[in-house]
Protein backbone atom coordinates (compact mmCIF):
# COMPACT_ATOMS: atom_id res chain seq x y z
CA UNK A 1 0.00 0.00 0.00
CA UNK A 2 1.28 3.43 -0.81
CA UNK A 3 1.27 6.02 1.94
CA UNK A 4 -0.41 8.34 -0.55
CA UNK A 5 -3.45 6.13 -0.99
CA UNK A 6 -3.50 5.19 2.67
CA UNK A 7 -3.83 8.85 3.64
CA UNK A 8 -6.49 9.44 0.97
CA UNK A 9 -8.49 6.48 2.34
CA UNK A 10 -8.24 7.88 5.86
CA UNK A 11 -9.31 11.35 4.73
CA UNK A 12 -12.34 9.78 3.06
CA UNK A 13 -13.53 9.13 6.64
CA UNK A 14 -13.37 12.87 7.36
CA UNK A 15 -11.03 15.80 7.99
CA UNK A 16 -7.84 15.03 9.91
CA UNK A 17 -4.54 16.70 10.68
CA UNK A 18 -1.13 15.04 10.37
CA UNK A 19 -0.81 13.42 13.79
CA UNK A 20 -4.37 12.05 13.56
CA UNK A 21 -3.56 10.59 10.14
CA UNK A 22 -0.41 8.93 11.43
CA UNK A 23 -2.26 7.40 14.40
CA UNK A 24 -5.17 6.24 12.21
CA UNK A 25 -2.78 4.74 9.62
CA UNK A 26 -0.90 2.78 12.28
CA UNK A 27 -4.15 1.67 13.92
CA UNK A 28 -5.53 0.50 10.57
CA UNK A 29 -2.43 -1.57 9.87
CA UNK A 30 -2.10 -2.90 13.42
CA UNK A 31 1.15 -0.91 13.81
CA UNK A 32 2.77 -3.24 11.29
CA UNK A 33 3.75 -0.24 9.14
CA UNK A 34 4.90 2.59 11.41
CA UNK A 35 5.09 6.05 9.83
CA UNK A 36 7.13 8.99 10.96
CA UNK A 37 5.34 12.31 10.98
CA UNK A 38 7.71 13.70 8.34
CA UNK A 39 6.46 11.06 5.86
CA UNK A 40 2.88 12.09 6.59
CA UNK A 41 3.46 15.81 6.04
CA UNK A 42 5.63 15.29 2.96
CA UNK A 43 2.91 13.10 1.45
CA UNK A 44 0.20 15.62 2.38
CA UNK A 45 2.18 18.38 0.66
CA UNK A 46 2.40 16.32 -2.53
CA UNK A 47 -1.28 15.41 -2.37
CA UNK A 48 -2.17 19.08 -1.96
CA UNK A 49 0.14 20.06 -4.83
CA UNK A 50 -1.59 17.44 -7.02
CA UNK A 51 -5.05 18.71 -6.04
CA UNK A 52 -6.05 15.50 -4.25
CA UNK A 53 -6.42 17.08 -0.79
CA UNK A 54 -6.79 20.64 0.46
CA UNK A 55 -5.64 22.13 3.71
CA UNK A 56 -8.14 23.94 5.89
CA UNK A 57 -7.58 26.86 8.27
CA UNK A 58 -5.59 26.10 11.41
CA UNK A 59 -7.48 25.33 14.59
CA UNK A 60 -6.98 27.40 17.74
CA UNK A 61 -4.45 24.76 18.82
CA UNK A 62 -2.42 25.44 15.66
CA UNK A 63 -3.33 22.18 13.92
CA UNK A 64 -4.07 22.30 10.20
CA UNK A 65 -6.65 19.71 9.11
CA UNK A 66 -6.84 18.33 5.58
CA UNK A 67 -9.77 17.06 3.55
CA UNK A 68 -9.98 14.96 0.42
CA UNK A 69 -11.07 16.62 -2.83
CA UNK A 70 -13.23 15.15 -5.61
CA UNK A 71 -10.04 14.50 -7.60
CA UNK A 72 -8.69 12.69 -4.53
CA UNK A 73 -11.82 10.56 -4.32
CA UNK A 74 -11.49 9.66 -8.01
CA UNK A 75 -7.81 8.73 -7.53
CA UNK A 76 -8.67 6.63 -4.48
CA UNK A 77 -11.53 4.86 -6.29
CA UNK A 78 -9.18 4.05 -9.19
CA UNK A 79 -6.58 2.67 -6.74
CA UNK A 80 -9.16 0.41 -5.08
CA UNK A 81 -10.38 -0.78 -8.50
CA UNK A 82 -6.90 -1.54 -9.87
CA UNK A 83 -5.15 -4.81 -8.89
CA UNK A 84 -1.63 -4.58 -7.53
CA UNK A 85 0.90 -5.82 -10.06
CA UNK A 86 3.91 -7.88 -8.99
CA UNK A 87 5.98 -5.26 -10.84
CA UNK A 88 4.62 -2.57 -8.51
CA UNK A 89 6.02 -4.28 -5.43
CA UNK A 90 9.52 -3.69 -4.11
CA UNK A 91 12.27 -6.05 -5.20
CA UNK A 92 12.69 -9.12 -3.04
CA UNK A 93 15.86 -8.33 -1.11
CA UNK A 94 16.12 -11.87 0.28
CA UNK A 95 16.08 -13.47 -3.19
CA UNK A 96 18.71 -11.01 -4.37
CA UNK A 97 20.81 -11.65 -1.24
CA UNK A 98 20.78 -15.42 -1.77
CA UNK A 99 21.54 -15.09 -5.48
CA UNK A 100 24.56 -12.95 -4.63
CA UNK A 101 25.60 -15.27 -1.78
CA UNK A 102 25.74 -18.16 -4.27
CA UNK A 103 28.19 -16.30 -6.47
CA UNK A 104 30.28 -14.56 -3.81
CA UNK A 105 33.43 -16.46 -2.81
CA UNK A 106 33.70 -17.40 0.86
CA UNK A 107 29.99 -17.08 1.72
CA UNK A 108 28.41 -20.02 3.54
CA UNK A 109 25.07 -19.99 1.72
CA UNK A 110 23.56 -22.72 3.92
CA UNK A 111 24.29 -20.57 6.95
CA UNK A 112 22.63 -17.57 5.27
CA UNK A 113 19.53 -19.70 4.56
CA UNK A 114 19.41 -21.14 8.09
CA UNK A 115 19.88 -17.73 9.73
CA UNK A 116 17.05 -16.32 7.65
CA UNK A 117 14.80 -19.30 8.37
CA UNK A 118 15.34 -18.86 12.11
CA UNK A 119 14.51 -15.15 11.91
CA UNK A 120 11.44 -15.80 9.76
CA UNK A 121 10.19 -18.51 12.13
CA UNK A 122 10.56 -16.12 15.10
CA UNK A 123 8.63 -13.45 13.17
CA UNK A 124 5.96 -16.00 12.25
CA UNK A 125 5.53 -17.01 15.89
CA UNK A 126 5.19 -13.36 16.94
CA UNK A 127 2.68 -12.61 14.16
CA UNK A 128 0.63 -15.66 15.15
CA UNK A 129 0.68 -14.55 18.79
CA UNK A 130 -0.52 -11.06 17.81
CA UNK A 131 -3.21 -12.53 15.58
CA UNK A 132 -4.79 -14.45 18.43
CA UNK A 133 -4.33 -11.71 21.05
CA UNK A 134 -7.72 -10.19 20.28
CA UNK A 135 -10.82 -11.31 18.45
CA UNK A 136 -12.96 -8.17 18.54
CA UNK A 137 -14.84 -7.24 15.33
CA UNK A 138 -13.19 -3.81 15.25
CA UNK A 139 -9.79 -5.53 15.04
CA UNK A 140 -10.61 -7.09 11.64
CA UNK A 141 -8.60 -4.59 9.52
CA UNK A 142 -5.32 -5.19 11.33
CA UNK A 143 -6.04 -8.94 11.66
CA UNK A 144 -6.26 -9.11 7.86
CA UNK A 145 -2.92 -7.28 7.63
CA UNK A 146 -1.47 -9.78 10.11
CA UNK A 147 -2.93 -12.68 8.09
CA UNK A 148 -1.17 -11.38 4.97
CA UNK A 149 2.10 -11.14 6.89
CA UNK A 150 1.65 -14.66 8.29
CA UNK A 151 1.01 -16.06 4.79
CA UNK A 152 4.07 -14.23 3.43
CA UNK A 153 6.25 -15.57 6.26
CA UNK A 154 4.96 -19.11 5.69
CA UNK A 155 5.69 -18.78 1.96
CA UNK A 156 9.18 -17.49 2.77
CA UNK A 157 9.86 -20.54 4.98
CA UNK A 158 8.68 -22.85 2.16
CA UNK A 159 10.93 -21.01 -0.31
CA UNK A 160 13.90 -21.24 2.09
CA UNK A 161 13.26 -25.00 2.39
CA UNK A 162 13.31 -25.17 -1.41
CA UNK A 163 16.60 -23.21 -1.46
CA UNK A 164 18.17 -25.58 1.04
CA UNK A 165 17.04 -28.62 -0.96
CA UNK A 166 18.53 -27.04 -4.08
CA UNK A 167 21.81 -26.43 -2.25
CA UNK A 168 21.98 -30.10 -1.27
CA UNK A 169 21.14 -31.20 -4.80
CA UNK A 170 23.57 -28.90 -6.61
CA UNK A 171 27.14 -28.24 -5.64
CA UNK A 172 29.48 -25.38 -6.48
CA UNK A 173 31.56 -25.84 -9.64
CA UNK A 174 34.59 -24.40 -7.85
CA UNK A 175 34.98 -24.15 -4.05
CA UNK A 176 33.33 -20.87 -3.10
CA UNK A 177 32.06 -20.40 -6.67
CA UNK A 178 28.63 -20.38 -8.24
CA UNK A 179 26.29 -23.34 -8.61
CA UNK A 180 26.60 -25.90 -11.36
CA UNK A 181 23.65 -27.05 -13.39
CA UNK A 182 24.50 -30.70 -12.87
CA UNK A 183 22.90 -32.65 -10.03
CA UNK A 184 25.22 -34.01 -7.33
CA UNK A 185 24.67 -37.60 -8.53
CA UNK A 186 25.82 -36.67 -12.05
CA UNK A 187 28.85 -34.81 -10.73
CA UNK A 188 29.79 -37.77 -8.52
CA UNK A 189 29.42 -40.18 -11.44
CA UNK A 190 31.65 -37.95 -13.63
CA UNK A 191 34.27 -37.70 -10.85
CA UNK A 192 34.22 -41.46 -10.41
CA UNK A 193 34.61 -42.06 -14.14
CA UNK A 194 37.56 -39.62 -14.26
CA UNK A 195 39.34 -41.55 -11.51
CA UNK A 196 39.19 -44.84 -13.49
Secondary structure by P-SEA (a helix, b strand, c coil): ccaaaaaaaaaaaccccaaaaaaaaaaaacccccccaaaaaaaaaaaaaaccccccccccccbbbbbbcaaaaaaaaaaaacccccccccccaaaaaaaaaaaccccaaaaaaaaaaaaaaaaaaaaaaaaaccccccaaaaaaaaaaaaaaaaaaaaaaaaaaaaaaacccccccbbbbcccaaaaaaaaaaaac
